[in-house]
Amino acid sequence: MTEARTRRQKIIADLLRAEPLASQEEVTARLAELGCAVTQATVSRDLDQLGAVKVKRGGVLSYALPDQIADSDWAAARLERILSEWVRSVEAAGNLIVLRTPPGSAHLVGLAIDQARLPEVAGTISGDDTLFLALRDGVVPHAVAERIKDMIDG
């Protein structure tokens, strides 16, 4: 990694921790204000390498870094709220649970489930708007689906 890229990514990380930035264009503009003229494509690559994802916090969608996600809205205690905000449907299918979300949101729910470390769930696979929960041996899929539906309903 070049020195310029390392410096730029540190600036981006500092910006994301300091203020809500909702788009790559906003990040690009803030970098320009700080003297870093880069393209939106470069910012896109930087955000990806930093592991930044868009999350909804306090009703506002903005980028967050992995350490911010683990320490805030995505903690296990918040799983019910996250599920109720993002999951549109839950279906048991074989030894899987299939969750549907709005486009671009499945990975957010998957991360919350992974971090909650539900004992029934061996792992998650996220697409754009669909999330698969692989269940551990001996777990009854319909019971887990009902538990998730209960969390969504509050």
Secondary structure as UniProt FT lines:
FT   HELIX           3..18
FT   HELIX           24..33
FT   TURN            34..35
FT   HELIX           40..50
FT   STRAND          53..57
FT   TURN            58..59
FT   STRAND          60..64
FT   HELIX           66..71
FT   TURN            72..74
FT   HELIX           76..78
FT   HELIX           79..86
FT   STRAND          89..93
FT   TURN            94..95
FT   STRAND          96..100
FT   TURN            103..104
FT   HELIX           106..116
FT   TURN            119..120
FT   STRAND          121..126
FT   STRAND          130..135
FT   TURN            137..138
FT   HELIX           141..153
//
